[in-house]
Amino acid sequence: MKKFDDNSALQSFELIEQVEKLSTQENSLRSQVEKALNRYFNHIEGEPVTDLHRMVISEVEIPLFEAVMKHTGNNQSKASVMLGINRGTLRTKLKSYGLL
């Protein structure tokens, strides 16, 4: 009976790992972007689309910059290091998004 219990516990653990992995994949940034783009394409119903790259990048960059600036206490030098971009580039982008 003990062997059955151990096997059952192992199967339960493996099932939990699989569910967590699926949950993580479904909530990843990449999967959320894919879902949002699919909804966008379904919503436009064949209308012509232009400047999609700029639109998507700004939708991601704005909350990214807001979060990083908050995390660094608005220290642009620390934020630029964290983001892996030049401080001047960060300032330019913050200005363009009205965050500075």
N, C-alpha and C positions, 0 to 999 in steps of 0.2 A: 504494500500500500504506500509506503514511503517513497518508492521510486516513482510511482504515478504522481504523487504530490509534487515532487521535484520537477518532473517533466512538465506538469501543468503550469507550475510557476515560471519555468523557462519559456514556455510558449506564450504566457501572458506578458512576460517582459519583452519578448521579441515583437509581439503585437503592439505594445505600447511604443516601442522604438519606431516601428513602421508608421504609426499614426502621427507621432511627433515629427518624423521626417517629412511626411506629406503635408502636415500643417505648416512647417517651416517653408517648404517649397511654395505653397499656395500664398503665403504672406510675404514672400521675398519682394524686394523692390522691383526686380526684373519681371516677376509674374504680375505684379500690380500694374506696371507700365504696359505690359502686353494686354491685360484686360481692359485698361483705360483706352488704349489705341483701338482695340476691337470694338468697344462701345462707340468710340468717336466715328470710326468708319461706318458702322451700322447706322449711326444717327444721321450722317451727312447724305446718305442714300445716293451716291454717285455724283454728288456735286464736286466741281474741281477744287483741289486743295493746293495752296501755295504756302511756302515758308513754314512747313511743318516742323523742320528741324529746330528753327528758332523758337517756335511755340513750345515744343517739348522740353528743350533745354532750359528755357526760362521757368517752366513749371517745376522743374527739378531744382534748378539753381537757387531760386528765391528762398524756398524753405531750408535748403542746405545752408546758404549763407546766413540766414536768420538764426538757425540753430547753432552754427559754429561761432558766430559773433556773440551770441548769448553765453555760450559755454566758455569763451575766452574773455568775457567781461569787456567786449568791444575792443580788444587789443588786436589791431590789424596785423601786427608782426606775427603774433602767435597764431592767428587765424590763417594767415598765408602759409605758414609752415605746416599747419595741420591739413590744409587743403592741398598742399603741394603746388601752389602757384605763386608767382611773383607778387609782392605787396602792391606794386603799381597796378597790376592786372586786377587784383582784388578790389582796389579803390575804384577803378574804372567800372567794374561790374556792379559794385555797391551803388555807385552814382547812377548808373543806367537803370537800375531797378528801384531807385528812390529809397535806398536803404542807408544813405549817408547824408 
